[in-house]
């Protein structure tokens, strides 16, 4: 009888150990599919080719060293801003969770906008993604969220086969147009790459754009640093 009790105790002890080990493996596996920013926002991630991307638009309000990013709502203040700043589309916080923030390039250029271990991708890294998905002419369709929940019709060619889930958060212009009703029509993402322009220092950076009317991805090498675009992060 004593032997049976000892065997049962040993079995129970081993069961506890194995259950604990199993739970730990599941937790670690789950953590590899998300990343958390300094504000505590949790983002899903996806592996595409040799890269890993955050699947949502960044919505952080601080740099990863804890420094607050100014939320600039006034149009005249935004248009002359030459330091870090962000806003929600149309200055409406209800747009935060779905579309994320719109950041000027001065925020991107700090190198501290993405969570630690992640970064704003360069033109070269965006090109790697686009080439893996086929080309600039077809990659947009594979990157865009499907359906018309967020994209304005027709959202042509959207399959989201990559899992990137591009959302049309629009843009905040630095001129008098301001937001210009762009929500739903365009997804505009910053790159970290500066473009040398001998004529006007304002046009010295590159962003990429996906539209609701096709499967293309456009590179704009003359983007205004003072404009507000979405940000996606790539793993270091």
Secondary structure by P-SEA (a helix, b strand, c coil): caaaaaaaaaaaaaaaaaaaaaaaaaaaaaaaacccccccbbbbbbbcccccccccccccccccccccccccccaaaaaaccccccccccccccccccccbbbcccccccccccccccccccaaaaaaaaaaaccccccccccccccccccccccccccccccccccccbbbbccccccccccccbbbbbbcbbbbbcccccccbbbbbbcccccbbbbbccccccbbbbbbbbcc
